[in-house]
Amino acid sequence: MLGMMKCRPNFILFIMISLLSLEHGAAFAENPQSYRYFAFGSNMVESTLTALRQVYPLNATAAILPDYKLRFNIGGGCLLDGAAASVEATPGQNVHGILYTLTPQDFSRVGNTEGIPFVYRWERCRVYPYVGDGESAGEKAFAASDTGGVIAFTLVKSFPGNSDDSSPSRSYLNLLIQGAEEWKLDRSFRDKLETTPVARNLLVPNGLAGPMLSFAELRQQKRPR
């Protein structure tokens, strides 16, 4: 996903969140004061949320998003960090990620720091939670489910158009691989990540995503408790 942007909460954003709440009430978690958010990019690493975005999930679990595919088509022309991830509805494809439960305030903060509505927009989706085993637990959970999964929100590109995929930076892709390993997402999905080509023409050879997160984690450790 796109690196943290310096966007302040504003009236328009709060109106958008309120409208989403009214229209998509089923995406609330069991607690009516929380949202389900499906993360597929660097936000799969929980410290990206806590240290970089100051978002503190109430709960988290591995999950599979069926009939979508993972794309790298956000900001591909940037020579600092390559392309960021998005997802796109595609029958027969699956994306694995992390299903977070967030407070309304933290849900709003994710939207702010991801550049909604100019870079991404929220899309309602159906995901299937599972306990990762590093093999095929996600695929099995989806195949065996008779509940229809749960409703959540995920981030898709605001203006998809006909944009082609580009290559992510090595440090950005490493965050996706790290998150997939930490949550023991299905091997088939991890294999796809590990074979994704990375950008070779960046001004910062490995990109900024990894160093930015490391700096944020260090800063978090130094904060008074």
N, C-alpha and C positions, 0 to 999 in steps of 0.2 A: 504494500500500500504506500501511498505518497507520504513523504516525510512530514513532520509536524509543521503546520503553517500557523503564522501569527494572526489568527482571526479572533476577534472579540465576539462574544455572544451579542446578538442584536434582536430587535423586535421581530424582524421578518423571520429569523430562524425559529424563534419561539412559537410564532404563528404556525410555521410549517410543522414543528414537532406536535403542536396541539392538534392540527388537522390529521396528522398521521395517527395520533392516539384515538381520535374519534372514528376514523375510517377503518383502522386495522386493530381494533381492540383485542382480537384473538392473538396478536403477537405479544401481548403482555404475558409474562410468566405467571406462575401460580399466585404470586403476590401482585395485586393490581397496581402496585406502585413500582413495577420493574418492567424492563424490556428484555427480550432475547435478541442477541446480536451474533450473527455467524461471521467469524473472522477467517480469512483464507490467506492473508499476506503476512507481513511482519508482525501484525498484531497477534499471530499465533504464539509468539513469545510473550509471555505475560508481562515481563518487565518493560516491553514496549508500551503497554498500557499504563503500568504503574509509575515507571520512572520518566518516560518521555511525555506521556499525555496526562499524567495525574488522574488516571481512571482506575478505579478499584473495584473489580468484579465481585459480585455477591456469590457467584457460583460459576463453574466452568467444566466442560466435558468435551471430549472428542465428538465429532458429528460428521455425517455425510450429507452433501447437497446433491441430490440426483437431478439429471437432465440439465446440468450446467457444465461449462468447461472453464478451466483456468486460462486466462490470457495475460499477456504482458504488453498492454497497449495504452498505458498512462504515462505521458511525458517522455516518450521514447527519444525525443530529440535533444534531451538534456545531456550535456557532456560531463555533468558532475556525478550523476548516479544512475544513468540508464533508465530503463522502463520500470514502472511499478505494476502491480498485479490488479486485475479486475476479474469478474466472472461474467459469463454471458450465457443466456438460456440456449441449450443445445441438447435436443433429445438424444438419449443413449449415453451421454457423457456423465461423469461424476466428479465432484470436487470434495476433497476432505478438508476439514478445518476444525475450528474450536467454537463451540456454542457458549457464549458468555451470557450471564444474567446481570443486567446493569440497572442502576437507579435511573430515573428520568434525567437527572442532572448529568450523570456520566454518559448516558446515551447521547445527550445534546453535545457534550464535550467531544465525543468521538466524531460526530458530524462536523463540528467546528474545525478540529485539527486535521480532518481528511479533506477539507475544502468543499464541503457541500454548500451550495448546489452547483458550483462551477466546475469541479473536477469529477466528483462522484454524486450519485443520488441514492437514496434509500429505496430498496426494492423488497417487497414482501415475498417470502419464500417458505418452503417446507423442508425441514431437515430432520435427520434421524440420528439421535444421540447414540453413542456406544462407548464401551470401555476398550481402549486400544490394547492390542496385543502384539502390534508390530507385524502382523501377518495379514489377516483378512476379516478382522472382526467387524469393520464397517460395512463391507459388502454383505456379510452374513446378517447383520442387524437390519439392513435395508430389505433384504430378501425375506426375512422371517417376520417383519413387522406387520401386525394386523391393526395397528392404531392409527395409521396415516401420518405418523411423525408428529412434529410440533411446528407451529408457525413462528417464524423469526423474521428479522430484517437483515439484509446484507447490502453491501456496497457494489453498485454497478457504475460503469462509466456514464457520465451525464449526457454526453453527445456521442453515441457510438459511431454513427456514420459508417464509412468503409475503411476505417483505420486498420492498418496492418499491425501485427505483433512486432515488437522490437526485442532487444535483449536487456535483461536486468544486469545490474552490477554484481560482481562476485559477492560483495559483503551483504547486499540486499538478499540475493538468492540464498546465501548461507543462513540468514535469519529464518527463511521459510523452512529450510532443511532442519535447522535446529528445533523449531517449533514442532515439526512433524515427528522428529525423533523423540522429543520430550514427552509428547502425548501418544507415542507409539501408534501413529496413524498407519493405515494399511501399506504394506510393502509396495504394492503396485503404484500407489500415488507417490511414495517417497522416491521410487525409481524414476518416475517422470520428472520430479524436481531435480534429481541428481544428474540427469542427462540434458537439462535445459541449457542451451548455449548462453554464455555471458558476454557482456559488452567488452570490447577490446580497445576502444578508442577514447576512453574517458580521461579527463584532465587529472583526476585522482584515480590512479589505476584500478583500485578495487572498489571505488565508490565511497559515498559518505554515510550510508545507512548504518553500517556496523560501528564506525567511530562515533557517530552521533549518539547511538544507544549506549555505548560504553561510557561516554562522557556523562550522559544523563544518569546512568546507574551509579557512577562515582559521586556525582553531585547529590543523589538521593541518600547515599550512605553517610555523607557528611552533614546532612541536615540534623538539627537538634531533635532529639526524641522526647 
